Amino acid sequence: MSTENPYAQYHVVKKGDTLSKIAEEYYGDKMLYPKIFDANKDILQDPNKIKPGQRLRIP
Amino acid sequence: MRTAKMFVALAAAVLAMAACANQKEPAEKAVAQIESSLAEFRADAEKYAAEELKSLDDSISTLKAGIAHKDYGKVVTGAPSVAAAVTTLKDTVAKAKADSDAIMAAATAEWGELSQSVPQLVDALQSRIDTLSKSRKLPKNVDKATFETIKTDFETVKTDWTSATREFTAGAAADAVRKARAARAKAEEIHAKLGMNS
């Protein structure tokens, strides 16, 4: 069982969010959205399908 | 009359020599006892009260010199105060050792927490810094100059953490904890500058 890193940052998906928008907010570059997708493969199957309320780890 | 005086002087000398000889065994026994008592905690005394030990060794040397000069009476008279100093030093060393053990136990306990939190913090920062290094632009809350400073400071954090773990492995728990605390404080500062605590 892996322990959650208390210093990791998380983003709770809001209506209208996309991984590109989130990547731009945290990294300044929307093209880095695969980083967020890869870090959340346990809850995301498709980078284009995120739902409000999902808690995504921002690596 | 003259013969009588000579006889009295001779008798006095013989008595004095006899008295002195009678003191030889108690004098040697007293010094042996002092050395034996001190030997029981000498190693700890060298570590926790080196100056006091040196002073006590000097006193024992003085007693031994008294034995060498057959000044047994002086040794027998002086031995109790040296024996008392041995007892005092034993108490001092025991207290210093207990204090040191308590500091070591506290440092070891704190190290347990630091050795978990600092690597977690370093991992989180490394991941973010690596990603931002690949970014064509930086996020709104971080300008280029700040990011350059952050990268330099982060390298210092990693170096300090490595140094702290090395010191802990070498047995210097208190120094290791001091360095690790400083590394964590610096890392938390970087974490905040990157806006990762929001």
Boltz contact constraints between the chains, C-beta under 6 A:
constraints:
  - contact:
      token1: [A, 5]
      token2: [B, 120]
      max_distance: 6.0
  - contact:
      token1: [A, 5]
      token2: [B, 124]
      max_distance: 6.0
  - contact:
      token1: [A, 7]
      token2: [B, 120]
      max_distance: 6.0
  - contact:
      token1: [A, 7]
      token2: [B, 121]
      max_distance: 6.0
  - contact:
      token1: [A, 7]
      token2: [B, 124]
      max_distance: 6.0
  - contact:
      token1: [A, 8]
      token2: [B, 124]
      max_distance: 6.0
  - contact:
      token1: [A, 9]
      token2: [B, 196]
      max_distance: 6.0
  - contact:
      token1: [A, 26]
      token2: [B, 139]
      max_distance: 6.0
  - contact:
      token1: [A, 27]
      token2: [B, 131]
      max_distance: 6.0
  - contact:
      token1: [A, 27]
      token2: [B, 135]
      max_distance: 6.0
  - contact:
      token1: [A, 28]
      token2: [B, 135]
      max_distance: 6.0
  - contact:
      token1: [A, 28]
      token2: [B, 137]
      max_distance: 6.0
  - contact:
      token1: [A, 28]
      token2: [B, 138]
      max_distance: 6.0
  - contact:
      token1: [A, 28]
      token2: [B, 139]
      max_distance: 6.0
  - contact:
      token1: [A, 29]
      token2: [B, 135]
      max_distance: 6.0
  - contact:
      token1: [A, 29]
      token2: [B, 136]
      max_distance: 6.0
  - contact:
      token1: [A, 29]
      token2: [B, 137]
      max_distance: 6.0
  - contact:
      token1: [A, 32]
      token2: [B, 135]
      max_distance: 6.0
  - contact:
      token1: [A, 35]
      token2: [B, 131]
      max_distance: 6.0
  - contact:
      token1: [A, 59]
      token2: [B, 127]
      max_distance: 6.0
